[in-house]
Amino acid sequence: MKEDVDCIKSGWLTDNAIAFWEEWLERERLKEYPKADIVLLRPSMSFMLRQTRDPLTLKDALPNFTRTTHIFLPINDARDVTIAEGGSHWSLLVVSVVDRVAFHYDSLRPTNSQEALISSEKLGILVGKELKFVDLSESPQQENGSDCGVFVCLQMQFLLLSRLLTAQATDKVNMSLGGKLIDAASGRKQMLKIIEGYRKEGERRRSTFIPLQHSGDVPHQNDLTPLGTPMSRMEGQIEFQKYTWNRGLQIVSWKLIRPLKALSLDVVAHA
């Protein structure tokens, strides 16, 4: 949606924007490490986990954490599920299941400490382990009121790619971000560049598609090569489908289309 792209340019990131970033990390970066068992939980699932009294009732809705080593959760301070686009701050919770520790990175400490603690306790019940909650005092701090979501995305990228995925099995991984500079402006540019790349690729593929025609030279709107793939399904186009969820929230399906293969996920947008 246009508002989701606009928020990346200069505003407070929506659930959709953060979920898009997680999808990109999974599809373009995490896939290079097939043996890694790391879960990037979507904002919708993180929010639902915190709001659900008995987290065990969510087992069928959440990923299977049996072999998972680490879980990333975007944390939002929204508390009233009846308010669309509720909350005003994002932070990041990274759970090391193998070490039984939950690390909390808050760029406006201690704004989200309570929400992160509750999420940690509920996730501990799900994985069957008591987790030690660590609210990291040296977390990089933002300088305005709108960069928290960008901090979450960039911290997620750094911890995933530069710490966890580069470590050997026997290494002790330093999860501190003390002294780490977070350049939110550059992060926004990186996200917009990725989106623009998908858009241009979609345009390029549209220009190379040649419609098939039925007998009598009458074109049919669904007959587009290859294999009759509709143009609305081509790579680069972000397609949204809305479904009603709980108490005014919505499920949105993002589809980043690749040749002959659609990638889709569910994220929450407060409508």
Secondary structure, 3 states (H helix, E strand, C coil): CHHHHHHHHHCCCCHHHHHHHHHHHHHHCHHHCCCCCEEECCHHHHHHHHHCCCHHHHCCCCCCCCCCCEEEEEEECCCCCCCCCCCCCEEEEEEECCCCEEEEECCCCCCCHHHHHHHHHHHHHHHCCCCEEEECCCCCCCCCCCCHHHHHHHHHHHHHHHHHCCCCCCCCCCCCCCCCCCCHHHHHHHHHHHHHHHHHHHHHHHHHCCEEECCCCCEEEEEECCCCCCHHHCCCCEEEEEEECCCCEEEEEEEEEECCEEEEEEEEEEC
